[in-house]
Amino acid sequence: MKLARIRHAGEAHWAELDGDTLHLTRSLGGPRTGQSLPLDPAALLAPAEAGKIVCVGRNYLDHIRELGNDTGDLPKEPGIFLKGANALAEPGGTVTRPDWTQNFHFEGELALVIGQRARNLTPETALSHVAGYTCGLDLTARDLQKTDLQWFRAKAADRFCPLGPWLETELDVRDLRVQTRVNGEVKQDSRTRHMIFDVPSILTYVTRFVTLEPGDVVLTGTPEGVGPLQSGDTVEVEVEGIGTLVTHIG
């Protein structure tokens, strides 16, 4: 099942997507209201009502190598950082290239949205707390990531996390293709089986320290191939079984 979040009559609504028809629901995964709309030209929103966005860094070995961080053994624990809800951006939207960075990068990845409160999960119970999976774009000011004490500017600025186009509720995420294209050219192309820490492991680790609430987002890491973006570029993040997230750089 695909669950979308849309703007209709000036308000945000959840909906089930059935073919090209959106059936409005009373909440995320809730009962239908009886009102239906066509997908085109519906205004899609980021499919999450996040209080926080938990991100995993350096979760693909080849990405670790391309950033020059393969100086020792593989990470023993997931590397975690946060974005705020201010970073969410809608699918198909435009993100202005900041004038305060000289090295603005794309990082495409599999994302998930939490469906029920999660604390001290186990690998066996973790996936039952996921509402659905989607495509994420972790935009990064790479130069500031290297200079700042925290990654606040580099990772968590406004609209630095486009998400969408919708949630897929039933998906085996163990071996999915994750591909990023810039202006139609393939830049990243890998599979989730190459993640160092899989989804259950990530959720188990995070919830030892932080309670995840319904609507929170988790980004699972990016594969190799990250690179710079310029004004006028179009980024597409496609995850097998979900769809394609399109973001324009203004």
C-alpha angles and dihedrals in degrees: 000000000000119000120196134187115216142174111241128168090353095305137093117251137177119230142178114238114221110176105305094339128094116208109199116231132197093241142344103315090352130134120295119260094214094249119116133189135184115258089230117089096010116133105239119209129198103286096238141073094209129187088183141001115221114202132194117214128201097012097143119064094218090054090051089053096048090055091049095245099121095104096126144002124330116281113279092205134026114268106235132197134162139236122189128234087259087074095065117110130182126252113264091020133127125250115197113231104243117241091213096070129065095193113046111178139192123222116182119199150152112273133188136199122219116238102186136022109284128199129154094357123183127217088255095053102032101091093051088069094058118100093193150314130258144162120278134194114203103200113201138190092216096189093054091045087065097047108036125086090229129020092244096123096028097054112008105051120126114295093002091132115058109185134187156342088213142311123276108207101192113049137132101224098185096097114015127147113244115194133174123195128188114200088343095306116120110240103162126030121164143120132249091239086076093062113117090216117033125216097268090049092050093050092045091052098044095048092055087073109017131039111230114216129204108282096027116133130224121196112202102205138273131263126229122292102069116157149154129302130209133197109280095032122130118212123200122191112190124186118188113253094015113061138240131309112208122198127178120209110221 
